[in-house]
Amino acid sequence: MPSPYNPYNLPNSFPPQHQAFQPGIEAIMCPKPISETPLKNPINNKKLLNKVALITGGDSGIGRATAYAFAKEGADIAIVYLNEHIDAQETKNKIELIGRKCIIMPIDISIEENSKLIINEVTKHFGKLDILVNNAGVIYPTNNLEDVSSAQLEYTFRVNVFSYFYLTKEALPYLNAGSSIINTSSIAAFKPYPIAPDYQASKGAITAFTKAMALILMPRGIRVNSVAPGEVWTPLIPSAFDPYAVSTWGQSSPIGRAAQPFEMAQAFVFLASDDSSYMSGQTLNMYN
């Protein structure tokens, strides 16, 4: 049963739907995910004024909501995405409407060499980099370990884990004291499900990577944290799960509904800003 606490009257069910390819296209979802707070006059204190943030998977879902929230706090944005050009352009247009700069880069982050290209483009365009958000991911909801092929296992880790290593490594020469790295983990790292063992293992790896890098980079004044979302309404859901699972997405949570991307975004703002200046190596668990 849905919780009676629903101040924005957010949906607690969705029409059955499916998309053939990951990570999915937000523009054709029904209903579209909500990327901005419904508050009419939200308070933005420019906590990230003139910062430059790179967000993987920033074209849609949690990445898009985070990009909007960062821009409203005064940051310029670089977005990396795979091939969802309509979503990426819509996100870019909105950020520029907010009054901040934005570049979009369609590129495969699972390929190590592309990380250097990404960082070079961002620093060439903006002259610096202050915030790295490793957010992009894939999931294949396989029930049986026997059905997880070597190719699937490797690709899941290349996107969900290796790309985080690659981009962090390439970004480090440009990250000064006060910079922040934020990795997107998952509820799956802490609350196991009987599906997608490769995905769950990858999210556990991200959590461990976050803690290790926090210790390694603290002497440089760089903080590293992660956000662990629960069930959120993003394009990854209809592109990964069957229509019935989509229609009931989030209903098993105590609050009785899926989260909307904007409900995750402020966690990233907090970790990117000096509000979390004493926090590193931690995970904000954004599920119930």
Backbone bond lengths (Angstrom), bond angles and torsions (degrees), N, CA, C in turn:
res aa  C-N    CA-C-N  psi(-1)  N-CA   C-N-CA  omega(-1)  CA-C   N-CA-C  phi
1 M - - - 1.462 - - 1.530 109.16 -
2 P 1.344 117.83 131.97 1.456 120.08 179.58 1.523 111.48 -62.13
3 S 1.327 115.77 146.11 1.456 120.85 176.32 1.527 109.82 -66.47
4 P 1.323 118.02 144.14 1.467 119.80 175.99 1.521 112.21 -69.14
5 Y 1.352 116.21 -12.26 1.462 118.85 178.51 1.523 109.20 -86.58
6 N 1.310 116.56 103.94 1.460 122.83 -180.00 1.522 107.65 -151.62
7 P 1.335 117.39 71.38 1.468 121.28 -170.20 1.520 114.83 -61.59
8 Y 1.328 117.46 -23.18 1.458 119.93 -178.88 1.526 112.37 -104.49
9 N 1.331 116.41 6.82 1.471 120.96 -179.22 1.527 110.92 54.38
10 L 1.315 115.76 50.61 1.459 121.79 -178.54 1.522 110.47 -79.70
11 P 1.335 118.18 151.39 1.471 120.74 -176.27 1.523 112.34 -67.48
12 N 1.336 116.07 144.20 1.463 120.36 175.90 1.519 112.30 -113.23
13 S 1.332 116.76 7.93 1.464 121.75 172.39 1.522 107.67 -153.71
14 F 1.337 115.34 164.01 1.459 120.55 -176.43 1.524 109.72 -138.01
15 P 1.329 118.14 151.12 1.464 119.75 175.43 1.527 110.39 -62.87
16 P 1.326 118.80 141.72 1.470 120.04 174.72 1.524 110.10 -56.82
17 Q 1.314 116.62 134.94 1.466 120.77 -178.61 1.513 108.93 -162.22
18 H 1.330 115.79 158.89 1.457 120.20 179.28 1.514 109.48 -151.71
19 Q 1.330 115.46 140.98 1.454 122.22 172.68 1.525 108.29 -117.03
20 A 1.316 115.72 145.46 1.465 120.34 -169.98 1.521 114.08 -77.72
21 F 1.341 117.14 -23.82 1.464 118.71 -172.50 1.526 111.14 -131.82
22 Q 1.345 114.66 142.35 1.461 120.94 173.68 1.526 109.34 -86.33
23 P 1.340 117.55 151.90 1.459 127.76 6.38 1.516 115.15 -87.86
24 G 1.325 118.62 10.29 1.454 120.78 176.58 1.519 113.01 91.44
25 I 1.325 114.98 161.54 1.461 121.96 -177.23 1.524 109.16 -117.61
26 E 1.293 116.52 121.47 1.462 121.16 -177.45 1.518 111.77 -69.18
27 A 1.327 116.71 -33.13 1.462 120.80 -174.57 1.520 113.47 -61.10
28 I 1.338 118.22 -23.43 1.464 119.89 -177.46 1.527 112.32 -107.49
29 M 1.319 117.62 9.08 1.465 120.00 177.75 1.525 110.96 -77.13
30 C 1.321 115.83 152.53 1.465 121.48 178.50 1.530 109.45 -136.78
31 P 1.338 116.32 113.89 1.462 128.23 -8.32 1.523 110.42 -76.10
32 K 1.335 115.72 161.97 1.450 118.98 177.20 1.525 110.07 -68.60
33 P 1.319 117.21 144.43 1.463 119.70 175.15 1.529 110.99 -58.09
34 I 1.309 116.02 150.84 1.463 121.66 -179.72 1.524 108.16 -95.72
35 S 1.314 115.96 112.54 1.461 121.39 -172.54 1.519 113.91 -96.82
36 E 1.327 117.18 -14.77 1.461 120.99 -179.27 1.514 110.01 -125.33
37 T 1.312 116.48 147.05 1.447 120.37 179.37 1.525 111.01 -59.41
38 P 1.320 118.51 138.17 1.466 120.83 177.06 1.525 113.32 -71.35
39 L 1.336 117.80 -7.78 1.460 119.48 177.98 1.521 110.12 -57.48
40 K 1.316 116.99 134.92 1.460 120.47 -176.12 1.521 111.91 -71.46
41 N 1.318 117.32 -36.77 1.459 120.75 -177.78 1.530 110.56 -131.05
42 P 1.334 116.90 68.07 1.466 118.71 -179.69 1.520 111.15 -65.13
43 I 1.323 115.62 148.98 1.461 120.96 -179.59 1.527 109.08 -88.47
44 N 1.323 115.85 119.77 1.457 121.29 176.26 1.522 108.10 -119.16
45 N 1.316 116.43 116.98 1.462 121.52 -172.86 1.518 113.73 -97.23
46 K 1.341 116.56 11.82 1.462 121.21 -179.63 1.532 111.15 55.83
47 K 1.326 114.77 45.36 1.461 120.96 -179.48 1.522 112.72 -66.71
48 L 1.341 116.29 -19.46 1.467 120.48 -177.22 1.525 110.97 -119.34
49 L 1.314 116.99 29.78 1.457 121.63 -173.76 1.522 111.78 -55.95
50 N 1.345 114.51 124.40 1.466 124.15 177.71 1.526 114.15 64.47
51 K 1.320 117.01 15.83 1.454 120.51 171.17 1.531 109.15 -79.37
52 V 1.318 116.41 158.34 1.464 122.32 174.59 1.519 108.28 -117.39
53 A 1.329 115.48 125.41 1.467 120.98 -177.13 1.519 110.38 -120.04
54 L 1.323 115.91 134.16 1.463 122.76 172.93 1.521 107.97 -106.26
55 I 1.337 116.59 125.94 1.460 121.81 -177.07 1.519 109.08 -126.34
56 T 1.326 117.54 117.40 1.462 119.67 174.05 1.526 108.67 -82.07
57 G 1.319 115.62 144.10 1.455 119.06 -174.43 1.515 111.46 64.96
58 G 1.321 116.71 29.00 1.462 121.28 -175.70 1.506 114.76 -83.48
59 D 1.321 117.17 1.62 1.465 120.19 -178.25 1.514 112.68 -77.18
60 S 1.346 117.59 -24.25 1.466 119.81 -173.46 1.522 110.12 -154.64
61 G 1.325 115.55 175.62 1.452 120.97 174.19 1.517 113.85 58.99
62 I 1.326 115.75 -140.23 1.460 121.11 -178.83 1.522 110.92 -62.52
63 G 1.330 117.09 -37.16 1.457 120.54 179.02 1.510 112.54 -62.14
64 R 1.332 117.13 -43.01 1.464 120.79 178.15 1.525 110.34 -64.37
65 A 1.308 117.44 -47.55 1.464 120.65 -179.58 1.524 110.92 -59.68
66 T 1.326 116.30 -39.22 1.460 120.63 177.86 1.516 110.96 -66.77
67 A 1.320 116.97 -40.59 1.463 120.80 177.75 1.523 110.95 -60.84
68 Y 1.325 117.16 -44.58 1.464 120.68 177.76 1.525 110.84 -61.46
69 A 1.327 116.08 -45.86 1.466 120.19 -178.19 1.525 111.14 -64.03
70 F 1.327 117.08 -41.45 1.463 120.73 177.43 1.527 110.54 -62.38
71 A 1.325 116.73 -45.07 1.461 120.56 -178.92 1.525 111.15 -61.11
72 K 1.315 116.57 -40.84 1.467 120.19 178.88 1.520 111.81 -66.09
73 E 1.328 116.20 -23.08 1.462 120.69 176.43 1.524 111.84 -91.36
74 G 1.351 117.23 6.07 1.456 120.81 171.93 1.505 116.94 102.98
75 A 1.335 118.26 8.33 1.466 120.80 -177.56 1.521 111.89 -92.11
76 D 1.324 115.89 150.27 1.459 122.16 167.14 1.526 107.58 -91.82
77 I 1.340 115.84 150.77 1.461 120.23 -166.35 1.526 112.04 -126.94
78 A 1.329 115.57 137.05 1.465 122.69 167.80 1.521 107.72 -115.90
79 I 1.321 115.92 127.86 1.463 121.40 -176.01 1.519 109.98 -116.04
80 V 1.320 115.56 129.39 1.459 122.25 173.36 1.519 108.01 -108.49
81 Y 1.322 116.04 133.81 1.466 120.72 179.40 1.518 108.25 -147.35
82 L 1.338 116.27 171.50 1.461 119.74 -175.55 1.526 111.33 -86.62
83 N 1.330 116.99 -71.97 1.475 119.46 -179.44 1.521 112.80 -151.32
84 E 1.326 117.83 20.65 1.467 121.89 -178.82 1.532 108.76 -89.19
85 H 1.335 115.93 71.35 1.459 121.35 -168.59 1.527 113.19 -64.86
86 I 1.324 117.59 -37.59 1.465 120.01 -179.72 1.524 110.13 -64.29
87 D 1.325 116.40 -46.50 1.464 120.15 178.34 1.522 111.05 -60.47
88 A 1.325 116.72 -45.28 1.460 120.84 -177.01 1.525 111.32 -63.02
89 Q 1.331 116.53 -42.94 1.464 119.62 -179.55 1.525 111.09 -66.67
90 E 1.320 116.70 -38.01 1.468 120.13 177.19 1.530 110.73 -62.55
91 T 1.319 116.09 -41.52 1.461 120.14 178.56 1.520 110.72 -64.85
92 K 1.312 116.88 -44.37 1.467 121.56 178.46 1.520 110.99 -59.66
93 N 1.326 116.26 -45.40 1.465 120.22 -179.08 1.526 111.25 -60.47
94 K 1.326 116.06 -42.03 1.461 120.34 -178.97 1.519 111.09 -65.72
95 I 1.313 117.21 -42.37 1.465 120.54 -179.85 1.521 110.40 -63.01
96 E 1.316 116.69 -41.05 1.460 120.04 178.01 1.521 111.00 -68.06
97 L 1.320 117.53 -32.57 1.462 121.33 175.41 1.531 110.36 -65.81
98 I 1.312 116.49 -34.56 1.466 121.18 176.08 1.525 110.43 -65.36
99 G 1.343 115.84 -26.33 1.453 120.18 178.14 1.515 114.69 111.50
100 R 1.339 116.47 14.54 1.450 120.71 179.11 1.524 110.72 -116.60
101 K 1.324 116.58 162.77 1.455 121.64 179.54 1.527 110.08 -84.39
102 C 1.334 115.30 152.08 1.462 119.69 179.43 1.518 109.90 -152.24
103 I 1.321 116.18 135.02 1.458 121.12 169.68 1.527 108.08 -120.21
104 I 1.330 115.96 148.48 1.462 121.15 179.21 1.525 108.75 -123.55
105 M 1.335 115.48 139.36 1.457 121.06 -175.38 1.520 110.41 -132.88
106 P 1.347 118.09 108.90 1.468 119.90 174.92 1.525 109.96 -80.86
107 I 1.318 116.68 110.96 1.460 120.12 -175.11 1.525 109.37 -159.39
108 D 1.314 116.40 148.51 1.461 122.64 -177.53 1.528 109.75 -86.38
109 I 1.323 116.99 110.01 1.462 120.27 -176.44 1.521 112.85 -77.28
110 S 1.327 117.78 -8.57 1.468 119.40 178.84 1.524 112.11 -74.60
111 I 1.326 117.21 -12.37 1.465 122.66 179.74 1.525 108.87 -95.66
112 E 1.314 117.20 120.73 1.466 121.72 -172.37 1.522 112.60 -56.42
113 E 1.327 117.51 -44.03 1.454 120.97 -175.81 1.526 112.43 -60.96
114 N 1.325 117.11 -25.93 1.460 119.81 -177.96 1.521 112.85 -70.04
115 S 1.316 117.28 -22.21 1.463 119.74 179.88 1.522 111.15 -62.62
116 K 1.313 116.69 -41.60 1.462 120.35 177.59 1.524 110.73 -63.48
117 L 1.337 116.69 -41.47 1.460 120.31 178.30 1.524 110.92 -61.05
118 I 1.326 116.22 -41.79 1.468 120.83 -179.04 1.523 110.82 -63.20
119 I 1.318 116.55 -51.73 1.467 120.18 -177.46 1.522 110.79 -64.34
120 N 1.323 117.27 -39.50 1.463 120.15 177.93 1.522 111.28 -61.20
121 E 1.326 117.08 -41.64 1.461 120.83 -179.23 1.528 111.13 -67.05
122 V 1.315 116.58 -42.76 1.468 120.30 -179.50 1.522 110.86 -63.80
123 T 1.318 117.17 -48.37 1.460 120.27 -176.98 1.527 111.80 -71.71
124 K 1.322 116.72 -30.30 1.463 119.79 175.47 1.520 110.57 -67.33
125 H 1.327 116.76 -40.87 1.468 120.92 -176.38 1.523 111.82 -75.77
126 F 1.330 116.94 -45.04 1.461 120.56 -173.58 1.529 113.74 -102.43
127 G 1.337 116.95 -16.79 1.456 119.76 179.51 1.509 115.07 85.15
128 K 1.331 116.88 -4.15 1.464 120.00 -179.51 1.520 109.80 -168.76
129 L 1.343 115.14 175.84 1.459 121.96 174.34 1.524 107.79 -148.68
130 D 1.332 116.51 129.26 1.461 121.49 -177.17 1.524 113.67 -115.44
131 I 1.330 116.57 -30.61 1.464 121.12 -173.79 1.522 108.81 -134.88
132 L 1.320 116.36 128.02 1.463 121.58 174.51 1.521 108.38 -115.93
133 V 1.326 116.42 121.78 1.460 121.73 176.56 1.521 108.25 -113.13
134 N 1.322 116.41 104.16 1.462 122.23 174.59 1.523 107.62 -84.27
135 N 1.319 116.57 103.57 1.461 120.11 -169.03 1.524 114.58 -126.24
136 A 1.319 118.20 -28.30 1.464 120.72 -174.16 1.522 111.58 -62.04
137 G 1.338 115.97 148.24 1.455 119.46 179.38 1.512 112.36 -164.58
138 V 1.324 115.70 164.81 1.466 122.71 175.52 1.522 108.61 -132.45
139 I 1.336 115.72 157.91 1.459 121.43 175.55 1.521 109.35 -147.39
140 Y 1.323 115.78 135.29 1.464 121.89 175.80 1.525 106.87 -120.77
141 P 1.341 117.80 103.54 1.473 121.41 -171.56 1.525 114.15 -73.98
142 T 1.319 115.72 66.91 1.460 122.29 178.01 1.527 110.09 -84.82
143 N 1.328 117.06 134.60 1.463 120.69 -178.58 1.523 112.94 -81.61
144 N 1.323 116.90 -34.68 1.459 121.10 -172.72 1.524 111.34 -108.69
145 L 1.309 115.71 135.65 1.455 120.13 177.96 1.522 110.95 -59.83
146 E 1.338 116.40 -33.79 1.463 120.20 -179.65 1.527 112.34 -62.18
147 D 1.324 116.36 -21.40 1.463 120.39 -178.34 1.528 113.04 -89.86
148 V 1.323 116.98 -4.14 1.461 120.62 178.44 1.522 108.30 -87.18
149 S 1.309 116.55 106.17 1.463 120.50 -178.94 1.527 110.30 -74.70
150 S 1.309 115.19 161.91 1.464 119.84 176.67 1.521 110.77 -60.97
151 A 1.330 115.67 -37.61 1.463 119.81 179.60 1.523 111.11 -64.82
152 Q 1.344 116.47 -42.92 1.465 119.91 179.01 1.522 110.98 -64.78
153 L 1.324 116.24 -44.06 1.463 120.61 179.22 1.521 110.90 -58.88
154 E 1.322 115.63 -47.11 1.460 119.50 -178.34 1.519 111.34 -65.21
155 Y 1.336 117.65 -43.09 1.462 119.68 -178.19 1.529 110.88 -66.42
156 T 1.331 116.92 -41.24 1.464 120.06 177.75 1.519 110.72 -57.01
157 F 1.326 116.43 -44.49 1.457 119.43 -179.66 1.524 111.74 -73.53
158 R 1.321 117.94 -32.01 1.463 119.72 178.09 1.526 111.22 -63.39
159 V 1.327 116.20 -41.67 1.465 119.88 179.83 1.525 110.97 -78.35
160 N 1.327 116.54 -49.76 1.463 121.10 -169.77 1.521 114.42 -80.85
161 V 1.328 117.43 -23.82 1.465 119.91 -175.31 1.524 112.05 -125.85
162 F 1.331 116.61 -55.61 1.466 119.17 -174.86 1.526 111.87 -58.60
163 S 1.329 117.08 -41.04 1.468 119.47 -179.08 1.524 111.20 -61.82
164 Y 1.339 116.78 -32.49 1.461 120.39 177.86 1.530 109.63 -65.74
165 F 1.334 115.99 -42.67 1.466 120.73 175.50 1.530 110.15 -61.12
166 Y 1.332 115.76 -52.00 1.462 120.67 -175.05 1.530 112.00 -57.80
167 L 1.337 116.28 -50.66 1.460 119.89 -175.90 1.520 111.77 -68.61
168 T 1.315 116.34 -39.47 1.462 118.85 177.80 1.523 110.42 -61.50
169 K 1.314 116.54 -44.34 1.466 121.32 -179.83 1.523 111.32 -60.54
170 E 1.334 117.30 -45.36 1.461 120.75 -178.39 1.526 112.05 -72.21
171 A 1.334 116.71 -28.33 1.465 120.14 -177.52 1.523 112.82 -78.56
172 L 1.323 117.18 -25.86 1.465 120.84 -171.11 1.530 114.63 -54.03
173 P 1.332 120.20 -40.40 1.467 118.11 179.85 1.526 113.74 -61.60
174 Y 1.323 117.41 -17.77 1.459 121.21 -176.59 1.526 113.08 -105.35
175 L 1.317 117.54 -6.98 1.459 121.17 -178.11 1.524 109.89 -92.71
176 N 1.316 116.05 118.69 1.455 121.53 -179.61 1.526 110.85 -95.68
177 A 1.318 116.11 174.17 1.461 120.50 175.07 1.523 109.21 -56.10
178 G 1.318 116.15 134.15 1.458 121.33 -175.83 1.507 113.17 98.88
179 S 1.330 116.86 -8.66 1.463 120.51 177.62 1.525 110.09 -74.69
180 S 1.323 114.69 163.77 1.463 119.90 -177.32 1.518 110.35 -137.36
181 I 1.329 115.83 136.98 1.463 122.73 172.47 1.523 107.27 -115.14
182 I 1.327 116.35 129.81 1.462 121.36 -179.66 1.521 108.62 -126.50
183 N 1.310 116.37 123.99 1.460 122.34 179.41 1.523 110.11 -107.10
184 T 1.323 116.46 140.26 1.457 120.27 176.27 1.519 109.32 -90.49
185 S 1.314 115.56 111.29 1.457 122.62 175.21 1.532 107.54 -94.29
186 S 1.314 118.07 -140.29 1.466 120.80 -178.48 1.521 110.13 -170.01
187 I 1.307 114.75 157.17 1.460 120.77 169.29 1.531 110.51 -54.13
188 A 1.342 116.05 -28.93 1.468 120.96 -177.41 1.522 112.69 -63.29
189 A 1.335 117.85 -19.82 1.460 120.46 177.73 1.523 112.01 -76.41
190 F 1.329 116.74 -15.64 1.462 121.03 -174.38 1.524 113.25 -124.19
191 K 1.324 116.71 -23.61 1.462 121.75 -177.91 1.524 107.58 -130.75
192 P 1.325 117.82 91.98 1.468 120.68 -173.78 1.526 113.54 -63.01
193 Y 1.323 114.54 148.21 1.460 123.06 174.63 1.530 108.34 -121.29
194 P 1.334 118.11 155.41 1.474 120.19 -179.29 1.524 113.01 -83.04
195 I 1.326 117.28 36.59 1.464 122.33 176.68 1.522 108.91 -142.20
196 A 1.330 115.32 163.65 1.468 123.19 170.79 1.528 113.24 47.88
197 P 1.334 118.31 60.56 1.468 119.29 -179.27 1.520 113.08 -62.69
198 D 1.323 117.34 -31.59 1.460 119.81 178.46 1.524 110.99 -67.03
199 Y 1.327 116.30 -41.56 1.466 120.97 177.88 1.524 110.61 -62.77
200 Q 1.334 116.16 -47.02 1.457 119.59 -178.33 1.524 111.49 -63.02
201 A 1.318 116.59 -38.96 1.463 120.10 176.96 1.524 110.93 -63.72
202 S 1.328 116.44 -38.65 1.464 119.88 -179.89 1.521 111.30 -65.24
203 K 1.320 117.24 -37.65 1.459 120.15 -179.58 1.527 111.30 -72.66
204 G 1.331 116.32 -33.26 1.458 118.80 172.46 1.517 111.41 -63.56
205 A 1.324 115.90 -37.91 1.463 120.61 178.13 1.522 111.04 -64.38
206 I 1.325 116.75 -39.33 1.466 120.27 178.96 1.525 110.70 -61.88
207 T 1.316 116.02 -41.89 1.461 120.09 179.87 1.524 110.95 -62.64
208 A 1.332 117.21 -43.85 1.465 120.89 178.10 1.526 111.02 -66.80
209 F 1.329 117.12 -40.18 1.461 122.17 177.76 1.527 110.39 -59.98
210 T 1.319 116.20 -42.14 1.462 121.13 179.48 1.522 111.04 -59.58
211 K 1.312 116.87 -46.89 1.460 120.87 -178.69 1.530 111.31 -65.46
212 A 1.322 116.58 -41.49 1.462 120.11 -179.94 1.522 111.21 -65.05
213 M 1.336 116.64 -46.56 1.460 120.10 -177.97 1.521 111.64 -67.36
214 A 1.326 117.13 -31.05 1.463 119.71 177.16 1.528 110.61 -60.60
215 L 1.323 116.77 -42.84 1.462 120.64 178.77 1.524 111.64 -69.45
216 I 1.331 115.70 -40.63 1.462 120.27 -177.86 1.526 111.71 -66.84
217 L 1.332 116.79 -37.97 1.465 120.62 -172.01 1.521 114.53 -96.58
218 M 1.320 118.20 -9.64 1.459 118.68 -179.83 1.523 112.91 -58.44
219 P 1.350 120.33 -37.80 1.468 118.87 176.77 1.528 113.35 -60.54
220 R 1.323 117.05 -20.99 1.468 120.35 176.82 1.526 111.87 -90.77
221 G 1.325 117.17 -3.96 1.461 120.01 -179.03 1.508 113.64 80.07
222 I 1.329 117.02 20.15 1.466 121.87 179.17 1.521 108.47 -105.11
223 R 1.317 116.47 124.78 1.463 120.53 179.83 1.530 110.45 -93.83
224 V 1.330 115.96 144.15 1.464 122.22 179.65 1.525 108.33 -131.72
225 N 1.313 116.31 120.83 1.463 122.04 178.86 1.522 109.32 -138.15
226 S 1.310 115.96 175.46 1.462 119.59 177.32 1.519 110.64 -140.32
227 V 1.320 114.29 161.02 1.464 122.93 175.19 1.521 107.16 -119.27
228 A 1.323 116.72 133.09 1.467 121.51 -179.91 1.526 109.24 -114.17
229 P 1.335 117.62 91.58 1.468 119.81 178.34 1.526 111.40 -71.69
230 G 1.312 115.07 156.20 1.458 121.02 170.44 1.514 109.21 -94.23
231 E 1.322 116.89 -130.94 1.466 121.48 -178.59 1.528 109.16 -86.70
232 V 1.320 115.67 109.58 1.460 122.59 -176.37 1.520 108.52 -119.67
233 W 1.327 116.79 143.59 1.459 122.49 -178.92 1.528 109.34 -82.07
234 T 1.329 116.47 96.48 1.459 123.13 -179.22 1.529 109.39 -133.11
235 P 1.333 118.12 167.63 1.469 120.25 179.41 1.521 113.99 -60.54
236 L 1.321 117.44 -21.93 1.460 119.68 179.26 1.526 111.52 -63.08
237 I 1.320 117.11 -26.94 1.466 120.47 -175.26 1.529 111.84 -69.82
238 P 1.337 120.24 -57.28 1.468 118.24 178.79 1.519 113.87 -68.37
239 S 1.329 117.87 -18.36 1.469 119.56 178.89 1.526 112.18 -87.80
240 A 1.339 117.75 -10.11 1.464 120.46 -178.21 1.522 113.50 -115.91
241 F 1.340 117.51 -30.28 1.459 120.48 -172.16 1.526 111.67 -111.44
242 D 1.327 115.84 161.73 1.461 120.41 -179.93 1.530 109.90 -74.11
243 P 1.341 117.10 161.06 1.469 120.61 -174.51 1.524 114.49 -55.99
244 Y 1.331 117.86 -36.15 1.464 118.75 -179.88 1.524 110.65 -67.84
245 A 1.319 116.99 -44.84 1.463 120.09 178.14 1.521 110.76 -59.78
246 V 1.327 115.82 -37.40 1.461 120.54 177.84 1.525 110.55 -63.28
247 S 1.320 116.52 -44.24 1.472 120.74 -175.09 1.522 112.53 -64.88
248 T 1.326 117.32 -25.61 1.466 121.11 -178.76 1.525 112.20 -110.60
249 W 1.314 117.19 15.12 1.456 121.41 -174.17 1.534 111.10 -58.06
250 G 1.309 115.80 126.19 1.455 121.59 177.15 1.509 115.50 88.93
251 Q 1.322 118.26 -10.73 1.461 120.24 -175.13 1.524 113.06 -69.79
252 S 1.322 117.69 -20.18 1.466 120.32 179.97 1.525 112.54 -81.23
253 S 1.321 117.58 -9.41 1.459 120.12 178.74 1.524 109.82 -74.77
254 P 1.321 118.22 154.89 1.464 120.12 -179.72 1.520 113.87 -56.63
255 I 1.323 117.60 -31.39 1.460 119.73 179.37 1.526 111.67 -79.13
256 G 1.343 116.30 -13.62 1.455 120.82 171.39 1.507 116.61 82.63
257 R 1.316 117.76 12.35 1.463 120.79 178.73 1.517 109.45 -155.65
258 A 1.328 114.88 163.27 1.459 119.85 173.29 1.522 110.03 -75.81
259 A 1.316 115.69 150.93 1.460 120.43 172.33 1.521 109.46 -75.60
260 Q 1.306 116.09 155.27 1.453 122.44 171.34 1.528 108.32 -98.70
261 P 1.334 117.98 151.35 1.466 119.70 -175.30 1.524 114.87 -53.76
262 F 1.332 117.66 -36.13 1.460 118.71 -178.08 1.526 111.74 -63.34
263 E 1.335 116.32 -23.45 1.458 119.75 179.76 1.526 112.20 -74.87
264 M 1.315 117.37 -13.65 1.461 122.68 175.75 1.528 111.80 -94.44
265 A 1.312 117.84 -27.66 1.460 122.24 -166.47 1.522 113.79 -61.58
266 Q 1.331 117.06 -37.60 1.464 118.42 -176.86 1.524 112.40 -68.32
267 A 1.320 117.42 -22.13 1.466 119.68 174.21 1.525 109.96 -64.50
268 F 1.330 115.95 -39.46 1.461 120.53 178.64 1.528 110.77 -69.78
269 V 1.334 117.11 -39.12 1.466 120.35 176.49 1.526 110.23 -59.75
270 F 1.317 116.05 -45.77 1.465 120.98 179.59 1.524 111.08 -57.99
271 L 1.327 117.08 -46.79 1.462 120.66 -176.96 1.524 112.41 -73.08
272 A 1.323 117.41 -25.79 1.464 120.74 179.17 1.522 112.13 -80.70
273 S 1.320 117.06 -23.62 1.461 121.75 -173.14 1.523 111.84 -97.04
274 D 1.326 115.02 172.91 1.458 120.35 178.11 1.522 112.69 -73.45
275 D 1.320 117.74 -4.03 1.464 119.75 173.94 1.528 111.05 -60.60
276 S 1.329 116.06 -25.86 1.471 120.79 179.94 1.527 111.03 -110.16
277 S 1.327 116.46 34.29 1.467 121.21 -173.08 1.526 113.98 -61.30
278 Y 1.339 117.44 -21.44 1.465 120.48 -179.37 1.525 111.78 -103.38
279 M 1.314 116.63 14.28 1.466 120.75 -175.64 1.521 110.59 -116.26
280 S 1.315 116.44 124.63 1.460 121.36 173.69 1.522 108.28 -154.71
281 G 1.330 115.46 144.90 1.456 120.69 -178.60 1.514 113.62 78.98
282 Q 1.328 116.56 14.71 1.461 120.66 -175.01 1.530 111.54 -109.42
283 T 1.313 115.36 160.75 1.461 122.05 176.28 1.518 109.05 -122.46
284 L 1.327 116.20 125.71 1.459 121.03 173.09 1.519 107.71 -86.58
285 N 1.302 116.77 112.94 1.460 121.45 -179.83 1.524 109.68 -84.20
286 M 1.322 116.08 108.37 1.461 121.86 -174.81 1.520 110.23 -103.22
287 Y 1.306 115.65 54.62 1.461 120.73 177.47 1.513 107.94 -146.92
288 N 1.335 116.30 169.64 1.458 119.02 -178.55 1.516 109.79 -133.83
